[in-house]
Every structure is written in C-alpha cells, then in structure tokens.
Amino acid sequence: MKFLLGNFRLAPILALLFLLVPATGQAADTNAMGVDANLEYRTRGLYINPFELSGTAVRDGYWVEQRLRSNLRLHRNQKVSLTLQLDALDGVLFGDNGTFGQVPAPNAGLTIASKRPNEVGWGIGLRPGADPLDADSYIPVLEPRRAIQLNHIYGDAVLPLGLLRIGRQPMKYGPGITVHDGSRSNRWGVSSYSDIADRVLFATKLDQVFQRLAKGKSHVFNASMDEGIFLAVFYDWMSQGTLDQFSDDLGKMGFALQWKQPELKTFGLCWRDILLSANVVSVQNDSFDTDIYSFPLQAQAGLGPFWLQVQYTLHTGSTREVSEGFAVLSNGEPHVQDLHASGMQAILDYKAGPVTLTFEVDYASGDDDPRPDTPITSFTFARDSNVGLLLFEHIMAFESARAAAVGMENLNSLDAPSFPLTEISTEGRFTNAFALFPQLRIDWVDGPTHKFHTRLGALFAWPAADGGVVDPIATILAEDGNDISDDAVNFHGGKPGDYYGTEIDLQMQWTYHEYFLWTLEGAVLLPGSSLKDEHGHGVTSFLIESRFLYRY
C-alpha cells in the first residue's frame, strides 16, 4: 500500500536539554533569572528548469522567499524554564503578489503603485478551466501564508530525579531519518519544517541515579549532556477526536534509552563522540483498530580520521485508517492492513586535512500495490532529512503533489472517514528508494574570520519496491483485475521503471564571522525510466539556488 508512514513521526526524542543539576552542593539564588535568545533570517532564490520532465504545462520556475526564526528561553536558576520558537514570513515570497479581487490579493491594484508586500507563498492548484481529474491540470499557484507560525512552546522543571517537560515540543533534537527538529543541520539544502508533538516527557540520567543510590549524598552529580546513560519516557496527544468519546483518540507513548561518551579507549583504540540509542514507540487507536510499534535505532562514533553514523527504523503493526480512505476511492471494502516498513541511513566520513570524503547510503522501503487490502510497506524519511537537492526535494515533490490533488478531487464528493491521499504528496521526502550518494568536501579557507568550502555529490537512486515507482491514485483508478502490475503507472504516466536517475550536486559556501553565510547550490538531474512518461520521454532538469543567512 503506497502510504508515507514516515508521517507518523514515530521516533522519540534522542537528545535532552537542560537535564539534572546537582540535588546537593552549594546553595544558589533561586530568584536568579536568565534569558537566552537568538534570531536567524534566511532568504532563498531558486530557479528550476523544468519542473515537469515530460510535459509542457510547467516549464521553468523562479522565486525568492524568506523566513525569520526566533528562539527564546526564559529560566530561573536553570531549575524552571519556558521555551518558545516561532517563524515569521516562512515561505513568503518577496513582493506584493496575487490578483486583485481574488485570493490571494495584492495590497495594491497597480503593481507600479505597490508600497507594501503581502504574505503570499506558492503551492499546487488547478489551472483555470482545466480538468480536475487530470494530474497535468495542476500547476504552481499563489496561496496565502501565515505571517507567524508557532513551532515550540513548552515548560521545563528540573526535579531531584530528572526533567519534566510539558507542552508543544520537538519530537527529536537534531536531524533524523524519521523525525527532524527543523534545525540548520543538513549538509544539502535547507531545513524548513519542525516535527513537533503535544507531549509530556520525563527524562533522567540513569548512571547518576544509580551512583547517587550507591554513594548517597556524598556523590557529586555530573549534569553533563555529553556523557552518561539517559532515559526518557513520554506520551503524545496526536488527536483527541470528539471530546465525549475515547475510542477515536490517538495517542503515542514510548521510551528512549541513550548512551553518550565523548572519549573511550579500548584495545589501544581511541573512540570519540560515541552515541548509542534505542527507542520503542507505540501508537494506539480503537476506532481504526490501529496498533503500531516503531523501533528507531541509532549508532555513531569517530575513530581517527573516520566518522560513522547509522540510523535504522522499523514500523510494524496494523491499522484500518489508510484502507478506509483508499477503499472509498476504489469502491472496495476497507480492511485492517498489516504494516511492515523500514528505513536506513549510513554515513561514513574520512577526513584528510582540508578534504572530507563521504559515502552515504539511504534506504526507504516502498509499496508497489496501493490496493486497500494489501500490506502497507512504504517508509518515508522526515521532511527535512534531505537526500540531494533536486530529485526528491523538488521533482518528486511536484509530481506527487499533483497526484494527491487528483485523489482529493475524487474524494471531495464522497463521505470518506479518512484522507490518506494527502500523504501521497512527498513534500520533498525520501521514500521508496535505495540511493548511493558519494560526496567530496574541500575546506579551502578555515579561519576565524572567513570560511569557504565546496561540496560535490553524485546521487544514484533506484526504487526500493520490486514493482518500481507507482502513482497510487492513477493506478487505483486504472485497476481492472486481480493483477495490479499491468495497471501500475509512475507519477509521469509511464511504466513504474527501475531507476530514478542520476543527480550531480554542487555546493559553495562562504561564512563571515560565523554570523553571515552565503550559499550557492546547483544540481543536474538525468532522469531514469521511473521519471519518464508513457512515450519514454523525460528531459534533463537543472536547479540553481542562492541563499543568504543572517544569525544573531
């Protein structure tokens, strides 16, 4: 079943901030207050030619957008704190955009008279007068955007045995294949989406608890976040449904166990930055018979010039929620579907002076049978876990959004209890793919005032599903028998194929005093059979992006 299960965001928090402080020791001023704040303003200019590899409706696209991110933390003696993160003008285009008298509308009826930009971005919409059941009818259109988006707001209380955190908070700190906090941590492209949860979390350092119990009050507490054994347990409210019923509530609970060690000498080897993490997460819901478990694992360490990071996540269980929506579309009966999906990423760096060689392997299981009575096997990376610059980030995002729009048009007039079709739109996420991504970085200048590096990468990607890349909407609508393989088509209308294509990526970045960054990125995509139409047509696509980042 083609369903982007990465959207369950089933990985819990892996790194915890502001953990335990000594329960004994010198007295402190409990009224001491502190404020931590920072701002980050980013502008992006992008040019893609073409968006549509096998058509003429959407050729090249060019736009300039912006975002201001603000982080604020208020604390009293590091015991109690409140944290807030918000974005302003996220994805808002430069200028006063739109058509007067329509939505969105500009502030001025004459563009030459405009003196005030508005809050407009772009998305995928129906071309005026076009057939809503034809994917080619959907093109980039302007749409209103929020001026302010609240990401995080939560409170921390450091208790004698651990940290209690309640509120809207990141599911994870830093990048991950299942969830991503939206921080500026990607090697390629940008981060623009924070995976968050309305969560109650308790975390502690197990090693310090055991030592305190063994040694008593004489133990000097180690509150370092860089070493130790950490345990976190949490509960998320994913949906409360109707307030007078419990059966339609969807909750998520789990725990995370993590070991961190900055240095470790064994058998004459000096390891550094060791991290081992194991997590178990459960998602339960009665109304759709949902019973899903997730097992995110992570390991990383450095040894000499080498650094290795491996992430793996398994989703397993069953649910009827996906089938409810697809069954309406295919005029079939909903079924409780088994779920078995997995994803993996391995990154190996070798550093020799200013040169860093990287070999990256990415895998996300896929699904070539979208019928509502077959198992769900599709895994999706987090939205900001970028793999390359163009293929998954823009081309697949555009074509899958068109397919999702067709599916929603079919369901709009039907009484569907769930809408899984929205998840067909990948929004740039890596899914149904196996990729090899060797890279080369050279730090040409690395001083206190100026830094300049270049990065070159070659991305080779194949479909993970045996049946190739399948557009679930077009395939279900074309189904005519028991064998789905002869009805399957890709997002461009051609055969599912067995190769996405080859992408060449280039990055140049100049950093000035750590607080101003200019990044120039480019990509060339040579499409494979999975990106070609029914006539075997698919043209080469190009991307150029320029970014300016101001940090305060």
C-alpha positions, 0 to 999 in steps of 0.5 A: 500500500503506497502510504508515507508512514514516515508521517507518523513521526514515530521516533522519540526524542534522542537528545535532552536539554537542560537535564539534572543539576546537582540535588546537593552542593552549594546553595544558589539564588533561586530568584536568579533569572536568565534569558537566552535568545537568538534570531536567524533570517534566511532568504532563498532564490531558486530557479528550476528548469523544468519542473515537469520532465515530460510535459509542457504545462510547467516549464521553468520556475523562479522565486525568492522567499524568506523566513525569520526564526526566533528562539527564546528561553526564559529560566530561573536558576536553570531549575524552571524554564519556558521555551518558545520558537516561532517563524515569521514570513516562512515561505513568503515570497518577496513582493506584493503578489496575487490578483486583485479581487481574488485570493490571494490579493495584492495590497495594491491594484497597480503593481507600479503603485505597490508600497507594501508586500503581502504574505503570499507563498506558492503551492499546487492548484488547478489551472483555470478551466482545466480538468480536475481529474487530470494530474497535468491540470495542476500547476504552481499557484499563489496561496496565502501564508501565515505571517507567524507560525508557532513551532515550540512552546513548552515548560521545563522543571528540573526535579531531584530525579530528572526533567519534566517537560510539558507542552508543544515540543520537538519530537527529536533534537537534531536531524533524523531519518524519521523525525527532524527538529527543523534545525540548520543541520543538513549538509544539502539544502535547507531545513524548513519544517519542525516535527513537533508533538503535544507531549509530556516527557520525563527524562533522567540520567540513569548512571547518576541515579544509580551512583547517587543510590550507591554513594548517597549524598556524598556523590557529586552529580555530573549534569553533563549532556555529553556523557552518561546513560539517559532515559526518557519516557513520554506520551503524545496527544496526536488527536483527541477526536470528539471530546465525549468519546475515547475510542477515536483518540490517538495517542503515542507513548514510548521510551528512549534509552541513550548512551553518550561518551565523548572519549573511550579507549579500548584495545589501544583504540581511541573512540570519540563522540560515541552515541548509542540509542534505542527507542520503542514507540507505540501508537494506539487507536480503537476506532481504526483498530490501529496498533503500531510499534516503531523501533528507531535505532541509532549508532555513531562514533569517530575513530581517527580520521573516520566518522560513522553514523547509522540510523535504522527504523522499523514500523510494524503493526496494523491499522484500518485508517489508510484502507478506509480512505483508499477503499472509498476511492476504489469502491472496495471494502476497507480492511485492517492492513498489516504494516511492515516498513523500514528505513536506513541511513549510513554515513561514513566520513574520512577526513584528510586535512582540508578534504572530507570524503563521504559515502552515504547510503539511504534506504526507504522501503516502498509499496508497489500495490496501493490496493486497500487490502494489501500490506502497507510497506512504504517508509518515508524519511522526515521532511527535512532529512534531505537526500540531494537537492533536486530529485526528491526535494523538488521533482518528486515533490511536484509530481506527487503533489499533483497526484494527491490533488487528483485523489482529493478531487475524487474524494471531495464528493464522497463521505470518506472517514479518512484522507490518506491521499494527502500523504501521497504528496512527498513534500520533498521526502525520501521514500521508496528508494535505495540511493548511493550518494558519494560526496567530496568536501574541500575546506579551502579557507578555515579561519576565524574570520572567513570560511569557504568550502565546496561540496560535490555529490553524485546521487544514484537512486533506484526504487526500493519496491520490486514493482518500481515507482507507482502513482497510487491514485492513477493506478487505483483508478486504472485497476481492472483485475486481480493483477495490479502490475499491468495497471501500475503507472509512475507519477509521469504516466509511464511504466513504474521503471527501475531507476530514478536517475542520476543527480550531480550536486554542487555546493559553495559556501562562504561564512563571515564571522560565523554570523553571515553565510552565503550559499550557492547550490546547483544540481543536474538531474538525468532522469531514469525510466521511473521519471519518464512518461508513457512515450519514454520521454523525460528531459534533463532538469537543472536547479540553481539556488542562492541563499543568504543567512543572517544569525544573531 
